[in-house]
């Protein structure tokens, strides 16, 4: 039997994404030359929410983009012989931009490595940082997030599921044990 434990609710997620917006603005002393790129799928929704929070705080819009890393993964042939490739929409120049990659869960680090590889195909950013809602540990690559919502020490046998209203109809993070 699988046990589901809710570790973050809608209020927690809203608070975290607002805090991240403030932290990013503090690090960069404003929104100048800043852009967000969400990693398919839930990272895109998180990036748009952070963008909206930054607009509320600073009164300016910053560009956001979407990136699909499927074909950049080092394990894509193990996942499926016919991978589902989604859209990558980066409608601004990344050269010399301060880019914050946004994803829902940081686990092994392989998704982030793939995202950086994909991003570099679009140009040479001044800087790339990472914002994640959940860091669950178990890194296989030396990658860490600059902005972290919550850290949950998990077992490899556990699964962290992020649900966002844009995709799933509700905001919640659940750890499945079992």
C-alpha positions in Angstrom: 0.0 0.0 0.0 1.3 3.4 -1.0 1.2 6.2 1.6 0.8 9.8 0.4 1.9 12.6 2.6 1.1 16.2 1.6 4.2 18.3 2.5 3.2 21.6 0.8 -0.2 23.1 0.1 -1.4 26.0 -2.0 -0.6 28.6 0.6 2.9 27.2 1.1 3.6 27.2 -2.7 2.3 30.8 -3.1 4.5 31.9 -0.2 7.6 30.1 -1.6 7.2 31.5 -5.1 6.7 35.0 -3.8 9.8 34.6 -1.5 11.8 33.4 -4.5 10.8 36.5 -6.5 12.1 38.7 -3.7 15.3 36.7 -3.4 16.0 36.9 -7.1 15.4 40.7 -7.2 17.7 41.1 -4.1 20.5 39.2 -5.7 20.3 41.1 -8.9 19.4 44.4 -7.3 16.3 44.6 -9.5 15.0 43.0 -12.7 17.4 44.6 -15.3 18.7 42.0 -17.8 16.9 39.2 -16.0 14.9 36.4 -17.7 13.2 33.2 -16.4 13.1 29.9 -18.3 10.8 27.2 -17.0 11.7 23.6 -17.7 8.8 21.6 -19.1 6.2 21.1 -17.6 5.6 22.4 -14.2 8.7 24.6 -14.2 7.0 26.7 -16.9 4.0 27.4 -14.6 6.3 28.3 -11.7 8.4 30.6 -13.9 5.2 32.5 -15.0 4.1 32.8 -11.3 7.5 34.2 -10.3 7.4 36.6 -13.3 4.0 37.8 -12.1 5.4 38.3 -8.6 8.3 40.2 -9.9 5.9 42.5 -11.9 4.0 43.2 -8.7 7.1 44.0 -6.8 9.1 46.0 -9.4 6.3 47.1 -11.8 8.2 45.7 -14.8 7.7 42.6 -16.9 10.6 40.3 -17.5 10.9 37.8 -20.3 10.1 34.2 -19.7 10.6 31.2 -21.9 9.9 27.5 -21.9 12.5 24.8 -22.5 12.1 21.1 -23.2 15.1 19.0 -22.4 13.9 15.6 -23.6 16.4 15.2 -26.4 19.3 16.6 -24.2 18.8 14.0 -21.5 21.6 11.4 -21.2 19.0 8.7 -20.6 16.3 9.5 -23.1 16.8 6.2 -25.0 16.2 4.3 -21.7 13.0 6.2 -21.0 11.3 5.6 -24.4 12.2 4.8 -28.0 9.6 7.5 -29.0 10.0 10.3 -26.5 7.3 13.0 -26.2 9.1 16.2 -27.2 7.3 19.3 -26.1 7.7 23.0 -27.1 10.7 25.1 -26.5 9.7 28.7 -26.7 12.5 31.2 -26.0 11.5 34.3 -27.9 14.2 36.6 -26.6 18.0 36.7 -27.0 19.7 34.8 -24.2 23.1 36.3 -24.9 24.4 38.3 -21.9 21.2 37.8 -20.0 20.9 36.7 -16.4 18.9 33.5 -16.7 17.1 31.8 -13.9 16.1 28.2 -14.8 13.0 27.2 -12.9 12.0 23.6 -12.1 9.7 21.8 -9.7 12.0 19.2 -8.2 15.8 18.9 -8.0 16.8 15.3 -7.7 19.8 13.8 -9.5 20.8 17.0 -11.3 20.6 15.4 -14.7 17.5 17.4 -15.8 19.3 20.6 -15.0 22.5 19.6 -16.8 20.3 18.8 -19.9 18.5 22.2 -19.5 21.9 24.1 -19.4 23.0 22.2 -22.5 19.8 23.1 -24.3 20.0 26.7 -23.2 23.5 27.1 -24.5 22.3 26.2 -27.9 20.4 29.5 -27.9 23.4 31.6 -27.0 25.7 32.6 -24.2 24.0 33.9 -21.1 25.9 36.1 -18.7 24.9 33.9 -15.9 22.6 30.8 -15.3 21.0 30.2 -11.9 18.5 27.7 -10.7 15.2 28.0 -8.7 13.4 24.9 -7.5 10.3 24.3 -5.4 11.7 21.2 -3.8 15.2 19.8 -3.4 14.9 16.1 -2.5 18.6 15.3 -2.5 20.3 12.2 -4.1 22.5 14.2 -6.5 24.4 12.3 -9.2 26.0 15.5 -10.6 27.5 18.5 -8.8 24.5 20.7 -9.3 22.8 22.8 -6.6 20.0 25.4 -6.7 20.5 29.1 -6.0 16.9 29.5 -4.8 15.2 26.6 -3.0 11.6 26.5 -1.7 11.9 23.5 0.6 14.4 20.7 1.2 13.0 17.3 2.0 15.3 14.4 2.8 13.8 11.5 0.9 14.5 7.9 0.3 15.3 6.7 -3.2 12.2 4.5 -3.0 10.0 7.6 -2.4 8.5 9.8 -5.1 7.9 13.6 -4.9 4.9 14.7 -6.9 4.3 18.4 -7.5 0.8 19.4 -8.6 0.1 22.9 -9.9 -3.3 24.3 -10.7 -2.4 25.1 -14.3 -1.6 21.5 -15.0 -3.3 19.5 -12.3 -6.2 21.6 -11.0 -4.7 22.1 -7.6 -1.5 23.2 -5.8 0.1 20.6 -3.7 3.3 18.7 -3.2 3.0 15.0 -2.1 5.6 12.5 -1.1 4.7 9.0 -1.9 6.2 6.4 0.4 6.1 2.8 -0.5 
